Amino acid sequence: MDDRSFVAAQDFLLASKTFWTKRLYPEIRQTYEDAAEKAASKPQDPADVAALLDGDTLYRYFSWLERHLQRFKYAGRYGLVPYHDERRAELSASLRNTSAELAPDLEMPNYYQRVDIHQHPGGVWSDELDGYVYERGARSTTPLMGAAHADLHHRFTELVASRGEPENILDMGCGFGKSTHPFCRKFPAAQVEAIDLSGPCVSLGAHNAGEAPNVRFRQMNAYDTDYDDNSFDLVTSTMVIHELPPTEMKQFFAEAARVLAPGGRMAHLDFYAIDGPFARFIHYGHGRRNNEPFMEPLAEMDMQASLAELGFTNIEVIPFQEAEGLSLTSHDAWRFPWTVIYAEKAVD
């Protein structure tokens, strides 16, 4: 397919998702509020909301669009996978001399293989071009942000920087490096270690880093690393925790505690602080429709208690504004429940 047709089709899908975000979502919320007002008792949890909305035609349309716009985006006639597959020779060649440290014998966890997260065919790890596909797909993940999509990574980095300047940084689940590069630029004197299960993603991350002297991309399991105890003064991740099953979530935080030096900090940008049963109902539905089955266990986790049990102190759960001008409380459009999970390792 030619570039013009591909871009036009992807732009159409993004416009459709914007319609879904800005037009359908507020109508569904209003439908819910009207039904809740007439209900015998006030809805207390997502199951109560489901009882009011599951048979609603508009909600079913909303759900269908969420599922199938994503499917078309990746695997449709003008989807990301066929587009990049037609350019395989050129793209493969660009990664041939990657500086990433790959681990071809690394065993992929069962949960990682079993579900094609984000409806990315084969997952983000099984094809050498998956990093490129994931990178292009990320541009339309948050339609509310439009051209400011990259802004959230820089805003997150600035928030972390406001609390001190680290010297050794670990980016857990770095993907193709979109979360990593802002830290490299913000802290040029720091050494940044970027790790991910996906070989294709870390290969692209290293490729995009070019000759940057302060970053190393490695294929590695974030909750089972080979770093020494007390190696880092900052551990970070972006949109990783919600992809982990509950047991692995606990191992992830335990590994962060192990590799952090006493007094070191961790800051994770993810989806956690959710206000009310309707918001939870929509968020949990998104997890099911987008092949992200562990969003619900993360949202139900007692973060304060879990992190305190691992010895963390100064634990904070901070609602995060992903772009300038977006409201944390408005219900005018659908948005992710962006949250920064922040904590410090106790000093012995």
N, C-alpha and C positions, 0 to 999 in steps of 0.2 A: 504494500500500500504506500502511496506517496505521503510525504510529511503533511501537506495541506489537509488531506482528508483525515488523517489521524488527529491532528490538532483540532480540526473542526468538530470531530466526533467527541473528543474528550472535553472540549469547551461546552458542547451541548449537554453532556452528562453533568458537568459541574454546574451549569445553569439550572438543570433539573434538580440537582441536589440543593441548590440555593432556594429554589421554590419550595422544596420539601422542608427546608430549615426555617424559612421566614414566613411562609404562607400556611402550610399545612399544620405545622407544630402548634402555633398559637390557636388555631381553630380547634384542634384536638384538646388542648388544655381548657379552652372555654367549654367544650362539650362535657369534659370531665367535671368542671366546676359546677355546671348546671345540674348534672346528674348527682353530684355529691350533695348539693344543697337539698335535693329532694329525697335523698336516701334516709332510711330509718335511723342510721347511725353514721357518724363521721368516719370515713375511711382511715384505717390505722396503718396499713401496710400495702405492699404491691399487690397482694392477693385480693384485697378489697377493691383496689383500683381496677384490676383485671375483671372483676365481677361486673363492674359498671361499663367497661369499654370493649371487652373482647368481641362482642357481637356487633359493634359499631362499624358501619361501612367505611367511614372516613378513616378510622384507625386501621382497618384492614388494608386500605389503599396506602396509607402512610407506611405500614409495615412492609407491604409488597414492594413499594418503591425503594425503601432502604435496602432490602435484600438484593433486588435485581439491578438497581443502578450500579451497585458495587460489582455484581457479577459481570455486567456489560463492560464496566470500566476495565476489568482485568482480562476477560475471556471472550468478549463480544467480537463482532466482525472487525471493528476498529479498536480492539482492546490492546492493553499494554503488552500482554504476552505475545500475540502474533506480530505486533509491530517490532518488538525487539528481536524476536526470532528471525525475522527477515533480514536483520542487520547483524546476525550472529558473528560472522567472520570478523568484521571490523571491531565490534565490541569486545569479542574474546581476545583479539590481539592487543587491545589497549590494556588488558589486565595481565598480560603474559609475564611482565617483569615486575610484578607487585612486590613491594617491600614488606607486605603483611606476613606475619609468622603463622602459617597454616598448620593445622593438625588433621591430616587426612584420615587418621585412624580414630579420631574422637568419636565416641559413641553418642549418637543423638538420643536424647531422652524420649521415652515413649509418648508423652503428652505432646512433644514438639513435632513428632512424625505423624501422630494420629489425626490432627486437625490442621487444615489449611488456613492458618490465621489470616484474617482480613479477606478471606476468600481468594487469596493468592494461590493459584493452582500449583500444587506440589510444595506449598509452604515457601518460606523465604530463604531456603537453604539447599534445595535439591538440584538446582540448575545453575550453571556458571554465570548466567546473566541475571540471576535473581536480585542482585544488588542494584543493577540498573532499573529493573522493573519496579522494585520497591521505592527507589529514589524518585522516579517519575510519578508513581502512585501517591506518594506522600504530599504532593503539591495540591491535591484536592481532598485531603482528609478533613480539613476544617473549612468548609465553604464560607462560614461567617467572617473569616479573616481575609478572604480574597488574596490580594497581592502581598499582604502583610504576614503570610504564613510563617516565614522565617523569624518573624519578630519574637515569637514566644520563646525560642531558644536563647536569643540575646537577652530578653527580659529575665529569664531564669538565671542566666549567667550573672547578670548584674545584681540580682537579689543575693546570690551566693557571695559575690564579691563584696557586697556591702557588709559582710560579717567577717571579713578577714581575707588575707592573701595566702593561698596554699602554695606549698612547694612540690608536693607529690600528689597527683590526682589519679584516681581510678574511675573510669567511666564504664559502668557495668551494663552490658547489653547495648553497646554503642551503635548497633545497626551499621549503616553505611557512613556514619561519622557526622551526621547533621547535628547531633547533640555535642559532639566532641570538639569540632573546630572552633566554636565560640570560646570554649575554655582555653584552647591553645593560643588564640589571639589575645584574649583578655589577660592571660598569665604567661607571657613569653618566657619568663625565667623558670617556670614550673616544668616538671617532667610529667607528661600525661600518658597513662596506659589505657588503651581502649580495647575492650574485649567483647566478643560476641560468639554465640554458637555458630552463626552462619559464616562459612568461608567466603562465599561470594560477596557478602556485605563487607567484611573487614578488608577484602581485596579492593573493593571500590573505595572504601574509606581511606586506605593507604594511597591509592591512586590519586584521589582528590586532594590529599594532604601535600602531594608533591614533595618538595625538599624540606618541608617543615622539620626543624631539628629537634623539636621537643615533644614529639608524639610517636608512639609505637602502637600499631594495630596487631592484635593477636586473636586467633581463633581459640576460644576457651569457654568453659561453662562458668557463668558468673557466680554460681553458688558452690563451686568446687574449683578454686583457682590454685595456682602453684606459687603464689606470693608468700613471702615470709610474714609472720605475725608483726603487727605494728609498723607496716610498711608505708602507710599513706596518712596524710593529714586531711584529705578530702576524698570521700567516696560519693559518687553521684550516679544517677540513672534518669532516663527520660522515657516514659511510657513503656516500662518493662515489667513492673511488678504485677500488673493486671493480666499479664500473659502467663503467669505461673500458677500451678495448682497450689492449694493451701500448704502442703508439706514443703514444697520447694520455696514458697514465700518465706517460711520460717528459716529455711536453710540460707536463703538469700540474705536476710537480715543478720543471721548469725555469722555468715562469711564477712559481711561488712564490718561487724564488730571485731572479728578476728584480725583483719588486715589493717584496721584503723589504729593509729598510735593513740595512747592516752591523751585526751583533750582534743582528738581529731573530730571532724564533723562529717555527717552524711546529710545529703539533700537529694531527695527523689521527687521528680515531677511526675505525677500520675493522676488517676481519677479516684477520688476518695470521699471528699466532703460533699454529701448529697442532701439537699434540703427537702424533706417531706416525702410522703408515699408516692405521689404522682411522679416526681423526678426519679425516684428509685425504679418505679415501674418502667418508665421510658428507658432508663439506663440499662436495666437488666435485659429488657427486650433488645436493645442494641447489641448487647453482648451475644445473645443467641443468634440474632440475624447476621452478625458480622463474623461469626466463628471465633468469638473471644469468650469462651465459657467460664473464665475465672474472674471476670469483672465482679460478679456477685459475691463470691467469697472474700475478695479484697474489701469491698464496700462494707461487708458485715464484720470485718475483723476489728477487734478492740486494739487499736494501734497503740494507745498509751500503755496499756498493760503489757502487750507483747514486747514492745521495745524496752520498757522498764525491766522486764524479766531478763533481758539480755545484757543489762547493765548500762543502758543508755540513760543520759540525763538531759535536762533542758529540751524535752520533747515538745515539738510544736506541729500542729496540723493547720496549714495556712491556705485558705482559699486564694487562688492565683488568677490574676487578670492576664489573659494570654495576649492581648493587644490593646493599644490605646483606644479609649472610647467605648470599649465593650463593658457592659454592666455585669456585675456578679449576681445581681438580684432580679434583673428584669426577666420577664417571661415572654418577651416579644419574639424570641427565636430560640431554636434548639442550640445548645452548646454542651460540650463535655464539662463534667464537674472537675475542672483543673484544680489540683491541690499540690502544695509542696509539703512533703513529709520530712521534717528536719529534726535532727537529734545530735547529741555529742556523746562521745565515749568518755566515761568517767575517768578521772585522773586517779591513779592508784595512791 
